[in-house]
C-alpha cells in the first residue's frame, strides 16, 4: 500500500498526517489508541501498539517414506525463515515412525539452537523455538562462530601435519556446533528482515547490510566445512609425507589471514580488509604454484598427491572465503559511513 498524504499544521508547533482507514481496521485500532513511531534512517515508521513480532506456525506433512535427511532440510528451511512453532506429521501408514521421530529430535537438538519438543504423538512431533536474540546479539554470535571455526581450522592443520587421528576426530565433532551457530545467526537476520524493530535493535541499518552479515556467516560456515575436509584426510595419510610440512606452513598463513579478515570485520577497518584482499591474491598464487610444480609434477607417492590435492583445494577455498569476509566488511563500512577516506 502506497499512499500520498498531506501534512497539515495544527496549533503553533505541531503537524498531523492522517492514517489510512484500511490499515487502522486491519490492526484493530480505534480512536484513542496509541501507535509507536520510530525514527529510522531518515524515515518515520509507524507500528501498532498491539503489534507483536510475528509468531509463525508451520507444518511439515510427510506423506510417503522418505529419508529423514529430506525432512530435516525442510525443517532447517523453516527454522531459518523464522518459524516459531513447527509440527512434523507423518502419514500413519509409514513404517518405523518411533525411530524416525527419535532421529529427527536428535538432529534438531544437535543442529538447531533453541529447539524444544513441546508435544509428541505416535506419528507427529511439535517443536517450539525458544530463542531470544537479545541473549546472544548478532556480533557476539558471529564472534562465537569465528572462535569455533578458527579452532577447527587450526586443529585440522595440526592433526594432518602430526598424523593425529584423535585430534582430527574432535574437529569432525565440532562441525555440529558450527552449524548450530550458523543457523542461529541466519535466523536472527531473517527475523530482522521480518520486523523493522528487531533490525533496529540489532544495529543493522538496512536489508543490504543484513545481506552482508549473511555472507560473512555463510563464509564462516563454509570454512568450517573445509576444516572438516582437511581433518578427514588425516585418516588416509601415510606415516611418511614429504610435502606435509610445506602444506602445514601454507595452511598456517591462511589461518592467520582468516583471523586478520575477522579482525578487520570487528573493527570495520577498510585498511585491514584491503590488506587481506591483497594478501589473499598472493596466497592463491602460492597455492597454484605449489600444486602445479611440487605436488602434481613432483616425485611423491600417488596417495600423497591425491591427499594434498584435496587439501590444497580446501586451502584455496578457505582463502577465497576469507577474501569474501573482507569484501563484505568493506560493504558494511560503506553502508554505515557516508564519507569514506582512502589514505
Buried (B, 14 or more C-beta within 10 A) or exposed (E): EEEEEEEEEEEEEEEEEEBEEEEBEEBEBEEEEEBEEEEBEEEEEEBBEEBEEEEBEBEBEBEEEEEBEEBBEBBBEBBBBBBBBBBBBBEEEBEEBEEBBEBBBEBBBEBBBBBEBEEBEEBBBBBBBEBEBEEBBBEEBBBBBBEBBBBBBBBBBBBBBBBBEEBBBBBBEBBEBBBBBBBBBBBBBBBBBBBBBBBBBBEBBEEEBBBBBBBBBBBBBBBBBBBBBBBBBBEEBEEEBBBBEEBBEBBBBBBEBBBBBBBBBEEBBBEBBBBBBEBBEEBBEBBEEBBEEBBEEBEBEEEBBEBBEBBBBBBBBBBBBBBBBBBBBBBBBBBEEEEEEEE
